[in-house]
Amino acid sequence: METFWFIALTLMIGIYVVLDGFDIGAGIIHLFSAKNNTERRTVLNAIGPVWDGNEVWLLAGGGILFFAFPKAYASSFSGFYLPLIIVLWLLIGRAIGIELRKHIDSPLWKQFWDVIFSISSILLAIFFGAALGNVIRGVPLESDGYFYEPLWTTFTIVPNAGILDWFTVLMGLVSLFTLTSHGANFIAMKTEGDLQLRARKTSAVTNWVVLLTSIAAIISVTEIKPQVWADYSAHPWGYVFPALGGLGMLGMIIFRFMKNDLWAFLSSCGFIVFMLVSTAFGAYPNILPSSTKPEYSLTISNAKAGDYGLSVGKYWWFIGFILAIIYFVYIFYSFRGKVKITSDDEGY
C-alpha cells in the first residue's frame, strides 16, 4: 500500500512541475522576451486562465505527504522551515505580480509588478531545484527523524551541509533553465509575431544549457550519491525512464529546430516527467534520505500512516484525481489556440 502512495506522490509532483512549470517559465522570460506592455499582457493572458489552478497539484502533493507519510511531512516541514517560508513568499509574489499590475494605469506601476513577477518566478525555479537536490543528497536526520539545516554552511558536500551547496545550486540551475525552456515553448505555442520568435529563440538557446547542466547533474549524482543507481542495477527495466527523459531532451532540440511549437512543448513535458520519475525510482524506498547515517533515513515503511487509513484513502484519492483531471481537460480545451489581445482591458 505504501508503494502506491509513493507513486501517487510522485505523480502529483510530476503533474505540478509540468503544469505550474510552464507558467513559472513564462514568468522567467516575462521581462526579456516580452518587450512592451501589449506583449507582457499577452504572456499573462496565455497563463491567466490556468496559473492558479495549476498550483492545486502542489497542494495535492503536500496533502498526500501529510496523509500517507506524516512523519516525513513533519520532519521536512520543520527542517525546511526557512526555505518553505521563502517559497511561500515567492508564490505570493508571483500571484500579486499578476493580479495587481492591472489595477492602476501607470507604466511605473506595471513595470514594478512585472519585475516582482519575474524575479519571484526565477527564484522559485531555483529553490524548487535546490529542494530536489537536498532530497537526492540527503539531509542530516537524527535518530528521532528530525533535522535542521541552515541556508548554507561551507557550500561543500558534508553530512551537515546547509540547504545550499554546490550540488543543490547546480540542481537549482537545472531547474531554472528547464522551466525557462518549458515556459518559452508554451509561450511560443500560444502566441504569434515577434513575441513568438523571441520565445522560440529563448527555447533554442536554453535547450543546450539544459542539456549541459543535466549532464553535469547526472555526473555529480553518480559521484556523491552512487547508491541511487542501486535500484537500476536490481531492476534494469527502470532504465526506460531516463531513456525516455533523454528522448524528451532530444525532442526539445529537434522540434525547436523544426519550429514545431506543440511538439517542442510536449517534449519538454516528457523530459520533466521522466527525469522526475527517474529520480523517484532511484530514491525508492527513501522519501527523505539521511546524510549522517543511512539507518536514520525516512522511508515509505517507517514514515507511513496506518494501513487502514491508507487503504480507505486510496478510493477517495481516485475519485478526486479523476474529477481534477476532467476539470483540467475542460479548462485547457476551453482556452485552446493562440492568445490575441483585442481590447484595452487589462484583465485576462
C-alpha positions, 0 to 999 in steps of 0.5 A: 500500500505504501508503494502506491502512495509513493507513486501517487506522490510522485505523480502529483509532483510530476503533474505540478512541475509540468503544469505550474512549470510552464507558467513559472517559465513564462514568468522567467522570460516575462521581462526579456522576451516580452518587450512592451506592455501589449506583449507582457499582457499577452504572456499573462493572458496565455497563463491567466486562465490556468496559473492558479489552478495549476498550483492545486497539484502542489497542494495535492502533493503536500496533502498526500505527504501529510496523509500517507507519510506524516512523519516525513511531512513533519520532519521536512516541514520543520527542517525546511522551515526557512526555505518553505517560508521563502517559497511561500513568499515567492508564490505570493509574489508571483500571484500579486505580480499578476493580479495587481499590475492591472489595477492602476494605469501607470507604466511605473506601476506595471513595470514594478509588478512585472519585475516582482513577477519575474524575479519571484518566478526565477527564484522559485525555479531555483529553490524548487531545484535546490529542494530536489537536490537536498532530497537526492543528497540527503539531509542530516536526520537524527535518530528521532527523524528530525533535522535542521539545516541552515541556508548554507554552511561551507557550500561543500558536500558534508553530512551537515551541509546547509540547504545550499551547496554546490550540488543543490545550486547546480540542481537549482540551475537545472531547474531554472533553465528547464522551466525557462525552456518549458515556459518559452515553448508554451509561450511560443505555442500560444502566441504569434509575431515577434513575441513568438520568435523571441520565445522560440529563440529563448527555447533554442538557446536554453535547450543546450544549457539544459542539456549541459547542466543535466549532464553535469547533474547526472555526473555529480549524482553518480559521484556523491550519491552512487547508491541511487543507481542501486535500484537500476542495477536490481531492476534494469527495466527502470532504465526506460525512464531516463531513456525516455527523459533523454528522448524528451531532451532530444525532442526539445532540440529537434522540434525547436529546430523544426519550429514545431511549437506543440511538439517542442512543448510536449517534449519538454513535458516528457523530459520533466516527467521522466527525469522526475520519475527517474529520480523517484525510482532511484530514491525508492524506498527513501522519501527523505534520505539521511546524510549522517547515517543511512539507518536514520533515513525516512522511508515509505515503511517507517514514515507511513500512516496506518494501513487502514487509513491508507487503504480507505484513502486510496478510493477517495484519492481516485475519485478526486484525481479523476474529477481534477483531471476532467476539470483540467481537460475542460479548462485547457480545451476551453482556452485552446489556440493562440492568445490575441489581445483585442481590447484595452482591458487589462484583465485576462 
